[in-house]
Amino acid sequence: MGVGKVVNLPLKNTIRSYVDIFEGNENTENIATATAFYDGLAELLVKGQHTLDLWAYGLDQFGLMEMKSLVSGSGGMLAMHEEFNHFIFKTSF
């Protein structure tokens, strides 16, 4: 799990949703730590002159909100949709 985790164990705990973020409840306790971790990784990408592109499925399912600086900081591209068969993915590749 580590410092980049976006949800705690046990598995009965769920990843944060928009409502959780708005209310600031217990499902959001990892946001600040995870965001700081991924911001640090983004700095390493920039220093190494690397770019990160992400093709993702579902914004709230795996912590993309916390990882956004990896893409935006490195000048990468992000394609996100609820279907991998969608034209966004097909035309992005």
PyMOL Python script that loads the backbone (N, CA, C, O; Angstrom):
from pymol import cmd

cmd.read_pdbstr("""\
ATOM      1  N   MET A   1       0.842  -1.180   0.000  1.00  0.00           N
ATOM      2  CA  MET A   1       0.000   0.000   0.000  1.00  0.00           C
ATOM      3  C   MET A   1       0.886   1.241   0.000  1.00  0.00           C
ATOM      4  O   MET A   1       1.003   1.858  -1.059  1.00  0.00           O
ATOM      5  N   GLY A   2       1.497   1.646   1.056  1.00  0.00           N
ATOM      6  CA  GLY A   2       2.440   2.751   1.049  1.00  0.00           C
ATOM      7  C   GLY A   2       1.823   4.134   1.061  1.00  0.00           C
ATOM      8  O   GLY A   2       0.616   4.296   1.242  1.00  0.00           O
ATOM      9  N   VAL A   3       2.684   5.138   0.861  1.00  0.00           N
ATOM     10  CA  VAL A   3       2.249   6.533   0.981  1.00  0.00           C
ATOM     11  C   VAL A   3       1.364   6.996  -0.172  1.00  0.00           C
ATOM     12  O   VAL A   3       0.691   8.019  -0.048  1.00  0.00           O
ATOM     13  N   GLY A   4       1.350   6.280  -1.277  1.00  0.00           N
ATOM     14  CA  GLY A   4       0.503   6.651  -2.404  1.00  0.00           C
ATOM     15  C   GLY A   4      -0.883   6.034  -2.358  1.00  0.00           C
ATOM     16  O   GLY A   4      -1.662   6.195  -3.297  1.00  0.00           O
ATOM     17  N   LYS A   5      -1.199   5.333  -1.282  1.00  0.00           N
ATOM     18  CA  LYS A   5      -2.499   4.653  -1.211  1.00  0.00           C
ATOM     19  C   LYS A   5      -3.639   5.653  -1.145  1.00  0.00           C
ATOM     20  O   LYS A   5      -3.505   6.736  -0.576  1.00  0.00           O
ATOM     21  N   VAL A   6      -4.757   5.274  -1.734  1.00  0.00           N
ATOM     22  CA  VAL A   6      -5.926   6.148  -1.746  1.00  0.00           C
ATOM     23  C   VAL A   6      -7.084   5.575  -0.940  1.00  0.00           C
ATOM     24  O   VAL A   6      -8.110   6.235  -0.771  1.00  0.00           O
ATOM     25  N   VAL A   7      -6.929   4.352  -0.441  1.00  0.00           N
ATOM     26  CA  VAL A   7      -7.952   3.732   0.400  1.00  0.00           C
ATOM     27  C   VAL A   7      -7.250   2.837   1.417  1.00  0.00           C
ATOM     28  O   VAL A   7      -6.193   2.274   1.133  1.00  0.00           O
ATOM     29  N   ASN A   8      -7.839   2.709   2.594  1.00  0.00           N
ATOM     30  CA  ASN A   8      -7.271   1.881   3.647  1.00  0.00           C
ATOM     31  C   ASN A   8      -7.834   0.468   3.615  1.00  0.00           C
ATOM     32  O   ASN A   8      -8.900   0.221   3.050  1.00  0.00           O
ATOM     33  N   LEU A   9      -7.112  -0.439   4.220  1.00  0.00           N
ATOM     34  CA  LEU A   9      -7.629  -1.778   4.474  1.00  0.00           C
ATOM     35  C   LEU A   9      -8.380  -1.709   5.788  1.00  0.00           C
ATOM     36  O   LEU A   9      -8.043  -0.834   6.585  1.00  0.00           O
ATOM     37  N   PRO A  10      -9.332  -2.513   6.088  1.00  0.00           N
ATOM     38  CA  PRO A  10      -9.816  -3.667   5.351  1.00  0.00           C
ATOM     39  C   PRO A  10     -10.657  -3.276   4.140  1.00  0.00           C
ATOM     40  O   PRO A  10     -10.995  -2.109   3.939  1.00  0.00           O
ATOM     41  N   LEU A  11     -10.976  -4.269   3.357  1.00  0.00           N
ATOM     42  CA  LEU A  11     -11.677  -4.024   2.100  1.00  0.00           C
ATOM     43  C   LEU A  11     -13.088  -3.469   2.277  1.00  0.00           C
ATOM     44  O   LEU A  11     -13.701  -3.028   1.305  1.00  0.00           O
ATOM     45  N   LYS A  12     -13.608  -3.486   3.495  1.00  0.00           N
ATOM     46  CA  LYS A  12     -14.938  -2.897   3.722  1.00  0.00           C
ATOM     47  C   LYS A  12     -14.891  -1.377   3.562  1.00  0.00           C
ATOM     48  O   LYS A  12     -15.923  -0.749   3.325  1.00  0.00           O
ATOM     49  N   ASN A  13     -13.712  -0.787   3.689  1.00  0.00           N
ATOM     50  CA  ASN A  13     -13.563   0.648   3.459  1.00  0.00           C
ATOM     51  C   ASN A  13     -13.580   0.906   1.952  1.00  0.00           C
ATOM     52  O   ASN A  13     -12.987   0.152   1.181  1.00  0.00           O
ATOM     53  N   THR A  14     -14.246   1.949   1.550  1.00  0.00           N
ATOM     54  CA  THR A  14     -14.360   2.254   0.122  1.00  0.00           C
ATOM     55  C   THR A  14     -13.493   3.455  -0.236  1.00  0.00           C
ATOM     56  O   THR A  14     -13.130   4.256   0.625  1.00  0.00           O
ATOM     57  N   ILE A  15     -13.168   3.565  -1.522  1.00  0.00           N
ATOM     58  CA  ILE A  15     -12.435   4.727  -2.004  1.00  0.00           C
ATOM     59  C   ILE A  15     -13.363   5.936  -1.927  1.00  0.00           C
ATOM     60  O   ILE A  15     -14.582   5.795  -2.012  1.00  0.00           O
ATOM     61  N   ARG A  16     -12.787   7.111  -1.766  1.00  0.00           N
ATOM     62  CA  ARG A  16     -13.594   8.325  -1.601  1.00  0.00           C
ATOM     63  C   ARG A  16     -14.417   8.622  -2.840  1.00  0.00           C
ATOM     64  O   ARG A  16     -14.019   8.297  -3.959  1.00  0.00           O
ATOM     65  N   SER A  17     -15.541   9.228  -2.635  1.00  0.00           N
ATOM     66  CA  SER A  17     -16.403   9.662  -3.729  1.00  0.00           C
ATOM     67  C   SER A  17     -16.491  11.186  -3.684  1.00  0.00           C
ATOM     68  O   SER A  17     -15.929  11.820  -2.791  1.00  0.00           O
ATOM     69  N   TYR A  18     -17.192  11.763  -4.641  1.00  0.00           N
ATOM     70  CA  TYR A  18     -17.363  13.215  -4.660  1.00  0.00           C
ATOM     71  C   TYR A  18     -18.008  13.693  -3.369  1.00  0.00           C
ATOM     72  O   TYR A  18     -17.587  14.701  -2.800  1.00  0.00           O
ATOM     73  N   VAL A  19     -19.021  12.984  -2.905  1.00  0.00           N
ATOM     74  CA  VAL A  19     -19.716  13.376  -1.676  1.00  0.00           C
ATOM     75  C   VAL A  19     -18.762  13.329  -0.488  1.00  0.00           C
ATOM     76  O   VAL A  19     -18.774  14.227   0.355  1.00  0.00           O
ATOM     77  N   ASP A  20     -17.931  12.283  -0.416  1.00  0.00           N
ATOM     78  CA  ASP A  20     -16.954  12.184   0.668  1.00  0.00           C
ATOM     79  C   ASP A  20     -16.001  13.379   0.654  1.00  0.00           C
ATOM     80  O   ASP A  20     -15.700  13.951   1.701  1.00  0.00           O
ATOM     81  N   ILE A  21     -15.528  13.751  -0.535  1.00  0.00           N
ATOM     82  CA  ILE A  21     -14.605  14.876  -0.661  1.00  0.00           C
ATOM     83  C   ILE A  21     -15.293  16.168  -0.246  1.00  0.00           C
ATOM     84  O   ILE A  21     -14.705  16.989   0.457  1.00  0.00           O
ATOM     85  N   PHE A  22     -16.514  16.347  -0.672  1.00  0.00           N
ATOM     86  CA  PHE A  22     -17.277  17.540  -0.331  1.00  0.00           C
ATOM     87  C   PHE A  22     -17.482  17.646   1.177  1.00  0.00           C
ATOM     88  O   PHE A  22     -17.342  18.723   1.755  1.00  0.00           O
ATOM     89  N   GLU A  23     -17.819  16.509   1.815  1.00  0.00           N
ATOM     90  CA  GLU A  23     -18.089  16.491   3.254  1.00  0.00           C
ATOM     91  C   GLU A  23     -16.811  16.373   4.088  1.00  0.00           C
ATOM     92  O   GLU A  23     -16.818  16.713   5.271  1.00  0.00           O
ATOM     93  N   GLY A  24     -15.718  15.898   3.491  1.00  0.00           N
ATOM     94  CA  GLY A  24     -14.470  15.725   4.226  1.00  0.00           C
ATOM     95  C   GLY A  24     -14.543  14.632   5.275  1.00  0.00           C
ATOM     96  O   GLY A  24     -13.974  14.773   6.357  1.00  0.00           O
ATOM     97  N   ASN A  25     -15.238  13.542   4.969  1.00  0.00           N
ATOM     98  CA  ASN A  25     -15.393  12.475   5.963  1.00  0.00           C
ATOM     99  C   ASN A  25     -14.203  11.525   5.979  1.00  0.00           C
ATOM    100  O   ASN A  25     -13.196  11.783   5.318  1.00  0.00           O
ATOM    101  N   GLU A  26     -14.308  10.433   6.724  1.00  0.00           N
ATOM    102  CA  GLU A  26     -13.179   9.520   6.947  1.00  0.00           C
ATOM    103  C   GLU A  26     -12.653   8.856   5.675  1.00  0.00           C
ATOM    104  O   GLU A  26     -11.509   8.400   5.664  1.00  0.00           O
ATOM    105  N   ASN A  27     -13.433   8.787   4.620  1.00  0.00           N
ATOM    106  CA  ASN A  27     -12.951   8.195   3.369  1.00  0.00           C
ATOM    107  C   ASN A  27     -11.938   9.086   2.650  1.00  0.00           C
ATOM    108  O   ASN A  27     -11.348   8.672   1.653  1.00  0.00           O
ATOM    109  N   THR A  28     -11.737  10.298   3.147  1.00  0.00           N
ATOM    110  CA  THR A  28     -10.811  11.225   2.494  1.00  0.00           C
ATOM    111  C   THR A  28      -9.489  11.368   3.236  1.00  0.00           C
ATOM    112  O   THR A  28      -8.691  12.243   2.898  1.00  0.00           O
ATOM    113  N   GLU A  29      -9.239  10.536   4.231  1.00  0.00           N
ATOM    114  CA  GLU A  29      -8.050  10.722   5.066  1.00  0.00           C
ATOM    115  C   GLU A  29      -6.731  10.526   4.317  1.00  0.00           C
ATOM    116  O   GLU A  29      -5.696  11.005   4.779  1.00  0.00           O
ATOM    117  N   ASN A  30      -6.739   9.843   3.184  1.00  0.00           N
ATOM    118  CA  ASN A  30      -5.504   9.597   2.436  1.00  0.00           C
ATOM    119  C   ASN A  30      -5.230  10.617   1.334  1.00  0.00           C
ATOM    120  O   ASN A  30      -4.166  10.573   0.716  1.00  0.00           O
ATOM    121  N   ILE A  31      -6.152  11.523   1.076  1.00  0.00           N
ATOM    122  CA  ILE A  31      -6.014  12.438  -0.062  1.00  0.00           C
ATOM    123  C   ILE A  31      -4.752  13.283   0.032  1.00  0.00           C
ATOM    124  O   ILE A  31      -3.980  13.338  -0.925  1.00  0.00           O
ATOM    125  N   ALA A  32      -4.527  13.936   1.153  1.00  0.00           N
ATOM    126  CA  ALA A  32      -3.380  14.845   1.271  1.00  0.00           C
ATOM    127  C   ALA A  32      -2.056  14.099   1.143  1.00  0.00           C
ATOM    128  O   ALA A  32      -1.159  14.553   0.433  1.00  0.00           O
ATOM    129  N   THR A  33      -1.924  12.961   1.820  1.00  0.00           N
ATOM    130  CA  THR A  33      -0.685  12.189   1.779  1.00  0.00           C
ATOM    131  C   THR A  33      -0.420  11.647   0.380  1.00  0.00           C
ATOM    132  O   THR A  33       0.695  11.748  -0.131  1.00  0.00           O
ATOM    133  N   ALA A  34      -1.453  11.069  -0.237  1.00  0.00           N
ATOM    134  CA  ALA A  34      -1.293  10.504  -1.573  1.00  0.00           C
ATOM    135  C   ALA A  34      -0.980  11.589  -2.598  1.00  0.00           C
ATOM    136  O   ALA A  34      -0.124  11.396  -3.462  1.00  0.00           O
ATOM    137  N   THR A  35      -1.661  12.723  -2.511  1.00  0.00           N
ATOM    138  CA  THR A  35      -1.420  13.817  -3.447  1.00  0.00           C
ATOM    139  C   THR A  35       0.011  14.330  -3.318  1.00  0.00           C
ATOM    140  O   THR A  35       0.674  14.589  -4.322  1.00  0.00           O
ATOM    141  N   ALA A  36       0.485  14.476  -2.089  1.00  0.00           N
ATOM    142  CA  ALA A  36       1.866  14.925  -1.872  1.00  0.00           C
ATOM    143  C   ALA A  36       2.866  13.920  -2.461  1.00  0.00           C
ATOM    144  O   ALA A  36       3.874  14.315  -3.047  1.00  0.00           O
ATOM    145  N   PHE A  37       2.585  12.637  -2.304  1.00  0.00           N
ATOM    146  CA  PHE A  37       3.456  11.597  -2.853  1.00  0.00           C
ATOM    147  C   PHE A  37       3.528  11.692  -4.374  1.00  0.00           C
ATOM    148  O   PHE A  37       4.617  11.682  -4.947  1.00  0.00           O
ATOM    149  N   TYR A  38       2.366  11.783  -5.028  1.00  0.00           N
ATOM    150  CA  TYR A  38       2.346  11.849  -6.492  1.00  0.00           C
ATOM    151  C   TYR A  38       2.883  13.176  -7.016  1.00  0.00           C
ATOM    152  O   TYR A  38       3.437  13.221  -8.114  1.00  0.00           O
ATOM    153  N   ASP A  39       2.730  14.257  -6.250  1.00  0.00           N
ATOM    154  CA  ASP A  39       3.352  15.532  -6.629  1.00  0.00           C
ATOM    155  C   ASP A  39       4.876  15.389  -6.634  1.00  0.00           C
ATOM    156  O   ASP A  39       5.556  15.931  -7.506  1.00  0.00           O
ATOM    157  N   GLY A  40       5.402  14.655  -5.652  1.00  0.00           N
ATOM    158  CA  GLY A  40       6.837  14.398  -5.612  1.00  0.00           C
ATOM    159  C   GLY A  40       7.304  13.575  -6.796  1.00  0.00           C
ATOM    160  O   GLY A  40       8.360  13.843  -7.368  1.00  0.00           O
ATOM    161  N   LEU A  41       6.515  12.568  -7.165  1.00  0.00           N
ATOM    162  CA  LEU A  41       6.855  11.779  -8.359  1.00  0.00           C
ATOM    163  C   LEU A  41       6.814  12.638  -9.614  1.00  0.00           C
ATOM    164  O   LEU A  41       7.638  12.474 -10.513  1.00  0.00           O
ATOM    165  N   ALA A  42       5.852  13.558  -9.673  1.00  0.00           N
ATOM    166  CA  ALA A  42       5.761  14.452 -10.830  1.00  0.00           C
ATOM    167  C   ALA A  42       7.018  15.313 -10.948  1.00  0.00           C
ATOM    168  O   ALA A  42       7.512  15.550 -12.050  1.00  0.00           O
ATOM    169  N   GLU A  43       7.528  15.773  -9.818  1.00  0.00           N
ATOM    170  CA  GLU A  43       8.765  16.565  -9.838  1.00  0.00           C
ATOM    171  C   GLU A  43       9.924  15.737 -10.385  1.00  0.00           C
ATOM    172  O   GLU A  43      10.747  16.251 -11.143  1.00  0.00           O
ATOM    173  N   LEU A  44       9.996  14.462 -10.009  1.00  0.00           N
ATOM    174  CA  LEU A  44      11.042  13.581 -10.533  1.00  0.00           C
ATOM    175  C   LEU A  44      10.899  13.379 -12.036  1.00  0.00           C
ATOM    176  O   LEU A  44      11.894  13.342 -12.759  1.00  0.00           O
ATOM    177  N   LEU A  45       9.657  13.249 -12.507  1.00  0.00           N
ATOM    178  CA  LEU A  45       9.422  13.121 -13.947  1.00  0.00           C
ATOM    179  C   LEU A  45       9.936  14.351 -14.688  1.00  0.00           C
ATOM    180  O   LEU A  45      10.606  14.238 -15.714  1.00  0.00           O
ATOM    181  N   VAL A  46       9.614  15.518 -14.157  1.00  0.00           N
ATOM    182  CA  VAL A  46      10.026  16.763 -14.802  1.00  0.00           C
ATOM    183  C   VAL A  46      11.544  16.891 -14.791  1.00  0.00           C
ATOM    184  O   VAL A  46      12.143  17.246 -15.807  1.00  0.00           O
ATOM    185  N   LYS A  47      12.170  16.606 -13.653  1.00  0.00           N
ATOM    186  CA  LYS A  47      13.636  16.700 -13.564  1.00  0.00           C
ATOM    187  C   LYS A  47      14.310  15.736 -14.534  1.00  0.00           C
ATOM    188  O   LYS A  47      15.361  16.048 -15.094  1.00  0.00           O
ATOM    189  N   GLY A  48      13.709  14.570 -14.733  1.00  0.00           N
ATOM    190  CA  GLY A  48      14.265  13.583 -15.658  1.00  0.00           C
ATOM    191  C   GLY A  48      13.824  13.795 -17.094  1.00  0.00           C
ATOM    192  O   GLY A  48      14.179  13.009 -17.973  1.00  0.00           O
ATOM    193  N   GLN A  49      13.051  14.849 -17.344  1.00  0.00           N
ATOM    194  CA  GLN A  49      12.519  15.178 -18.666  1.00  0.00           C
ATOM    195  C   GLN A  49      11.697  14.030 -19.252  1.00  0.00           C
ATOM    196  O   GLN A  49      11.836  13.678 -20.424  1.00  0.00           O
ATOM    197  N   HIS A  50      10.840  13.458 -18.408  1.00  0.00           N
ATOM    198  CA  HIS A  50       9.938  12.388 -18.834  1.00  0.00           C
ATOM    199  C   HIS A  50       8.511  12.916 -18.904  1.00  0.00           C
ATOM    200  O   HIS A  50       8.159  13.896 -18.247  1.00  0.00           O
ATOM    201  N   THR A  51       7.714  12.260 -19.699  1.00  0.00           N
ATOM    202  CA  THR A  51       6.294  12.579 -19.818  1.00  0.00           C
ATOM    203  C   THR A  51       5.490  11.340 -19.449  1.00  0.00           C
ATOM    204  O   THR A  51       5.869  10.222 -19.796  1.00  0.00           O
ATOM    205  N   LEU A  52       4.382  11.539 -18.748  1.00  0.00           N
ATOM    206  CA  LEU A  52       3.515  10.422 -18.391  1.00  0.00           C
ATOM    207  C   LEU A  52       2.154  10.610 -19.056  1.00  0.00           C
ATOM    208  O   LEU A  52       1.484  11.620 -18.840  1.00  0.00           O
ATOM    209  N   ASP A  53       1.752   9.634 -19.861  1.00  0.00           N
ATOM    210  CA  ASP A  53       0.417   9.608 -20.452  1.00  0.00           C
ATOM    211  C   ASP A  53      -0.389   8.544 -19.727  1.00  0.00           C
ATOM    212  O   ASP A  53       0.130   7.470 -19.420  1.00  0.00           O
ATOM    213  N   LEU A  54      -1.663   8.837 -19.449  1.00  0.00           N
ATOM    214  CA  LEU A  54      -2.541   7.877 -18.777  1.00  0.00           C
ATOM    215  C   LEU A  54      -3.806   7.650 -19.588  1.00  0.00           C
ATOM    216  O   LEU A  54      -4.441   8.601 -20.043  1.00  0.00           O
ATOM    217  N   TRP A  55      -4.162   6.403 -19.761  1.00  0.00           N
ATOM    218  CA  TRP A  55      -5.455   6.021 -20.305  1.00  0.00           C
ATOM    219  C   TRP A  55      -6.169   5.354 -19.150  1.00  0.00           C
ATOM    220  O   TRP A  55      -5.741   4.299 -18.682  1.00  0.00           O
ATOM    221  N   ALA A  56      -7.246   5.952 -18.686  1.00  0.00           N
ATOM    222  CA  ALA A  56      -7.855   5.534 -17.425  1.00  0.00           C
ATOM    223  C   ALA A  56      -9.339   5.228 -17.577  1.00  0.00           C
ATOM    224  O   ALA A  56     -10.006   5.689 -18.503  1.00  0.00           O
ATOM    225  N   TYR A  57      -9.821   4.442 -16.643  1.00  0.00           N
ATOM    226  CA  TYR A  57     -11.221   4.043 -16.598  1.00  0.00           C
ATOM    227  C   TYR A  57     -11.793   4.429 -15.245  1.00  0.00           C
ATOM    228  O   TYR A  57     -11.482   3.780 -14.246  1.00  0.00           O
ATOM    229  N   GLY A  58     -12.602   5.442 -15.184  1.00  0.00           N
ATOM    230  CA  GLY A  58     -13.305   5.812 -13.963  1.00  0.00           C
ATOM    231  C   GLY A  58     -12.475   6.641 -13.000  1.00  0.00           C
ATOM    232  O   GLY A  58     -11.605   6.105 -12.314  1.00  0.00           O
ATOM    233  N   LEU A  59     -12.729   7.928 -12.941  1.00  0.00           N
ATOM    234  CA  LEU A  59     -11.949   8.876 -12.150  1.00  0.00           C
ATOM    235  C   LEU A  59     -11.857   8.516 -10.675  1.00  0.00           C
ATOM    236  O   LEU A  59     -10.786   8.644 -10.081  1.00  0.00           O
ATOM    237  N   ASP A  60     -12.942   8.073 -10.076  1.00  0.00           N
ATOM    238  CA  ASP A  60     -12.934   7.840  -8.633  1.00  0.00           C
ATOM    239  C   ASP A  60     -12.597   6.403  -8.251  1.00  0.00           C
ATOM    240  O   ASP A  60     -12.716   6.046  -7.079  1.00  0.00           O
ATOM    241  N   GLN A  61     -12.185   5.579  -9.187  1.00  0.00           N
ATOM    242  CA  GLN A  61     -11.992   4.171  -8.897  1.00  0.00           C
ATOM    243  C   GLN A  61     -10.582   3.796  -8.469  1.00  0.00           C
ATOM    244  O   GLN A  61     -10.398   2.744  -7.856  1.00  0.00           O
ATOM    245  N   PHE A  62      -9.585   4.610  -8.767  1.00  0.00           N
ATOM    246  CA  PHE A  62      -8.222   4.202  -8.455  1.00  0.00           C
ATOM    247  C   PHE A  62      -7.316   5.338  -7.993  1.00  0.00           C
ATOM    248  O   PHE A  62      -6.120   5.112  -7.807  1.00  0.00           O
ATOM    249  N   GLY A  63      -7.823   6.519  -7.806  1.00  0.00           N
ATOM    250  CA  GLY A  63      -7.016   7.610  -7.288  1.00  0.00           C
ATOM    251  C   GLY A  63      -6.458   8.559  -8.320  1.00  0.00           C
ATOM    252  O   GLY A  63      -5.431   9.193  -8.077  1.00  0.00           O
ATOM    253  N   LEU A  64      -7.095   8.673  -9.452  1.00  0.00           N
ATOM    254  CA  LEU A  64      -6.613   9.568 -10.497  1.00  0.00           C
ATOM    255  C   LEU A  64      -6.575  11.020 -10.026  1.00  0.00           C
ATOM    256  O   LEU A  64      -5.705  11.787 -10.437  1.00  0.00           O
ATOM    257  N   MET A  65      -7.503  11.390  -9.179  1.00  0.00           N
ATOM    258  CA  MET A  65      -7.512  12.758  -8.658  1.00  0.00           C
ATOM    259  C   MET A  65      -6.187  13.064  -7.952  1.00  0.00           C
ATOM    260  O   MET A  65      -5.622  14.143  -8.126  1.00  0.00           O
ATOM    261  N   GLU A  66      -5.701  12.119  -7.164  1.00  0.00           N
ATOM    262  CA  GLU A  66      -4.445  12.311  -6.459  1.00  0.00           C
ATOM    263  C   GLU A  66      -3.244  12.291  -7.404  1.00  0.00           C
ATOM    264  O   GLU A  66      -2.214  12.902  -7.118  1.00  0.00           O
ATOM    265  N   MET A  67      -3.379  11.591  -8.527  1.00  0.00           N
ATOM    266  CA  MET A  67      -2.280  11.425  -9.477  1.00  0.00           C
ATOM    267  C   MET A  67      -2.240  12.480 -10.580  1.00  0.00           C
ATOM    268  O   MET A  67      -1.356  12.429 -11.435  1.00  0.00           O
ATOM    269  N   LYS A  68      -3.161  13.422 -10.585  1.00  0.00           N
ATOM    270  CA  LYS A  68      -3.281  14.332 -11.727  1.00  0.00           C
ATOM    271  C   LYS A  68      -2.015  15.127 -12.010  1.00  0.00           C
ATOM    272  O   LYS A  68      -1.771  15.484 -13.162  1.00  0.00           O
ATOM    273  N   SER A  69      -1.203  15.416 -10.999  1.00  0.00           N
ATOM    274  CA  SER A  69       0.022  16.179 -11.239  1.00  0.00           C
ATOM    275  C   SER A  69       1.049  15.386 -12.041  1.00  0.00           C
ATOM    276  O   SER A  69       1.926  15.978 -12.671  1.00  0.00           O
ATOM    277  N   LEU A  70       0.956  14.057 -12.027  1.00  0.00           N
ATOM    278  CA  LEU A  70       1.861  13.242 -12.839  1.00  0.00           C
ATOM    279  C   LEU A  70       1.703  13.560 -14.315  1.00  0.00           C
ATOM    280  O   LEU A  70       2.681  13.629 -15.059  1.00  0.00           O
ATOM    281  N   VAL A  71       0.460  13.754 -14.727  1.00  0.00           N
ATOM    282  CA  VAL A  71       0.182  14.052 -16.134  1.00  0.00           C
ATOM    283  C   VAL A  71       0.353  15.539 -16.414  1.00  0.00           C
ATOM    284  O   VAL A  71       1.080  15.918 -17.333  1.00  0.00           O
ATOM    285  N   SER A  72      -0.306  16.375 -15.635  1.00  0.00           N
ATOM    286  CA  SER A  72      -0.265  17.812 -15.918  1.00  0.00           C
ATOM    287  C   SER A  72       1.128  18.396 -15.697  1.00  0.00           C
ATOM    288  O   SER A  72       1.544  19.281 -16.445  1.00  0.00           O
ATOM    289  N   GLY A  73       1.849  17.923 -14.695  1.00  0.00           N
ATOM    290  CA  GLY A  73       3.181  18.433 -14.420  1.00  0.00           C
ATOM    291  C   GLY A  73       4.216  18.018 -15.445  1.00  0.00           C
ATOM    292  O   GLY A  73       5.184  18.740 -15.687  1.00  0.00           O
ATOM    293  N   SER A  74       4.016  16.855 -16.049  1.00  0.00           N
ATOM    294  CA  SER A  74       5.001  16.351 -17.004  1.00  0.00           C
ATOM    295  C   SER A  74       4.639  16.662 -18.456  1.00  0.00           C
ATOM    296  O   SER A  74       5.375  16.296 -19.373  1.00  0.00           O
ATOM    297  N   GLY A  75       3.505  17.336 -18.665  1.00  0.00           N
ATOM    298  CA  GLY A  75       3.085  17.662 -20.025  1.00  0.00           C
ATOM    299  C   GLY A  75       2.485  16.486 -20.757  1.00  0.00           C
ATOM    300  O   GLY A  75       2.470  16.451 -21.988  1.00  0.00           O
ATOM    301  N   GLY A  76       1.985  15.514 -19.997  1.00  0.00           N
ATOM    302  CA  GLY A  76       1.422  14.313 -20.593  1.00  0.00           C
ATOM    303  C   GLY A  76      -0.008  14.485 -21.039  1.00  0.00           C
ATOM    304  O   GLY A  76      -0.552  15.589 -21.037  1.00  0.00           O
ATOM    305  N   MET A  77      -0.606  13.375 -21.422  1.00  0.00           N
ATOM    306  CA  MET A  77      -1.984  13.356 -21.896  1.00  0.00           C
ATOM    307  C   MET A  77      -2.793  12.378 -21.062  1.00  0.00           C
ATOM    308  O   MET A  77      -2.292  11.327 -20.662  1.00  0.00           O
ATOM    309  N   LEU A  78      -4.039  12.725 -20.803  1.00  0.00           N
ATOM    310  CA  LEU A  78      -4.941  11.868 -20.041  1.00  0.00           C
ATOM    311  C   LEU A  78      -6.198  11.625 -20.849  1.00  0.00           C
ATOM    312  O   LEU A  78      -6.847  12.566 -21.307  1.00  0.00           O
ATOM    313  N   ALA A  79      -6.535  10.365 -21.019  1.00  0.00           N
ATOM    314  CA  ALA A  79      -7.808   9.996 -21.634  1.00  0.00           C
ATOM    315  C   ALA A  79      -8.562   9.168 -20.610  1.00  0.00           C
ATOM    316  O   ALA A  79      -8.075   8.122 -20.181  1.00  0.00           O
ATOM    317  N   MET A  80      -9.739   9.618 -20.214  1.00  0.00           N
ATOM    318  CA  MET A  80     -10.513   8.931 -19.200  1.00  0.00           C
ATOM    319  C   MET A  80     -11.970   8.844 -19.640  1.00  0.00           C
ATOM    320  O   MET A  80     -12.569   9.834 -20.061  1.00  0.00           O
ATOM    321  N   HIS A  81     -12.513   7.665 -19.536  1.00  0.00           N
ATOM    322  CA  HIS A  81     -13.921   7.455 -19.859  1.00  0.00           C
ATOM    323  C   HIS A  81     -14.389   6.211 -19.144  1.00  0.00           C
ATOM    324  O   HIS A  81     -13.580   5.485 -18.565  1.00  0.00           O
ATOM    325  N   GLU A  82     -15.668   5.956 -19.176  1.00  0.00           N
ATOM    326  CA  GLU A  82     -16.237   4.785 -18.516  1.00  0.00           C
ATOM    327  C   GLU A  82     -16.271   3.548 -19.407  1.00  0.00           C
ATOM    328  O   GLU A  82     -16.731   2.493 -18.970  1.00  0.00           O
ATOM    329  N   GLU A  83     -15.797   3.653 -20.637  1.00  0.00           N
ATOM    330  CA  GLU A  83     -15.755   2.509 -21.553  1.00  0.00           C
ATOM    331  C   GLU A  83     -14.456   2.533 -22.343  1.00  0.00           C
ATOM    332  O   GLU A  83     -14.151   3.526 -23.003  1.00  0.00           O
ATOM    333  N   PHE A  84     -13.686   1.446 -22.281  1.00  0.00           N
ATOM    334  CA  PHE A  84     -12.462   1.383 -23.071  1.00  0.00           C
ATOM    335  C   PHE A  84     -12.768   1.308 -24.563  1.00  0.00           C
ATOM    336  O   PHE A  84     -11.893   1.584 -25.384  1.00  0.00           O
ATOM    337  N   ASN A  85     -13.981   0.945 -24.923  1.00  0.00           N
ATOM    338  CA  ASN A  85     -14.372   0.832 -26.320  1.00  0.00           C
ATOM    339  C   ASN A  85     -14.838   2.180 -26.888  1.00  0.00           C
ATOM    340  O   ASN A  85     -15.214   2.255 -28.058  1.00  0.00           O
ATOM    341  N   HIS A  86     -14.819   3.221 -26.090  1.00  0.00           N
ATOM    342  CA  HIS A  86     -15.300   4.542 -26.504  1.00  0.00           C
ATOM    343  C   HIS A  86     -14.323   5.189 -27.500  1.00  0.00           C
ATOM    344  O   HIS A  86     -13.130   4.888 -27.496  1.00  0.00           O
ATOM    345  N   PHE A  87     -14.845   6.078 -28.347  1.00  0.00           N
ATOM    346  CA  PHE A  87     -14.021   6.709 -29.375  1.00  0.00           C
ATOM    347  C   PHE A  87     -12.866   7.518 -28.778  1.00  0.00           C
ATOM    348  O   PHE A  87     -11.844   7.699 -29.440  1.00  0.00           O
ATOM    349  N   ILE A  88     -13.006   8.004 -27.550  1.00  0.00           N
ATOM    350  CA  ILE A  88     -11.920   8.750 -26.924  1.00  0.00           C
ATOM    351  C   ILE A  88     -10.655   7.892 -26.852  1.00  0.00           C
ATOM    352  O   ILE A  88      -9.560   8.355 -27.169  1.00  0.00           O
ATOM    353  N   PHE A  89     -10.820   6.649 -26.434  1.00  0.00           N
ATOM    354  CA  PHE A  89      -9.669   5.767 -26.359  1.00  0.00           C
ATOM    355  C   PHE A  89      -9.174   5.372 -27.745  1.00  0.00           C
ATOM    356  O   PHE A  89      -7.972   5.370 -28.010  1.00  0.00           O
ATOM    357  N   LYS A  90     -10.102   5.042 -28.613  1.00  0.00           N
ATOM    358  CA  LYS A  90      -9.709   4.603 -29.953  1.00  0.00           C
ATOM    359  C   LYS A  90      -8.949   5.676 -30.706  1.00  0.00           C
ATOM    360  O   LYS A  90      -7.976   5.372 -31.397  1.00  0.00           O
ATOM    361  N   THR A  91      -9.372   6.925 -30.587  1.00  0.00           N
ATOM    362  CA  THR A  91      -8.694   7.996 -31.318  1.00  0.00           C
ATOM    363  C   THR A  91      -7.453   8.495 -30.585  1.00  0.00           C
ATOM    364  O   THR A  91      -6.586   9.110 -31.207  1.00  0.00           O
ATOM    365  N   SER A  92      -7.345   8.249 -29.289  1.00  0.00           N
ATOM    366  CA  SER A  92      -6.173   8.698 -28.523  1.00  0.00           C
ATOM    367  C   SER A  92      -4.936   7.886 -28.838  1.00  0.00           C
ATOM    368  O   SER A  92      -3.826   8.416 -28.866  1.00  0.00           O
ATOM    369  N   PHE A  93      -5.127   6.594 -29.077  1.00  0.00           N
ATOM    370  CA  PHE A  93      -3.972   5.760 -29.378  1.00  0.00           C
ATOM    371  C   PHE A  93      -3.484   6.082 -30.780  1.00  0.00           C
ATOM    372  O   PHE A  93      -2.510   5.490 -31.246  1.00  0.00           O
TER     373      PHE A  93
END
""", "prot")
cmd.dss("prot")
cmd.show_as("cartoon", "prot")
cmd.util.cbc("prot")
cmd.orient("prot")
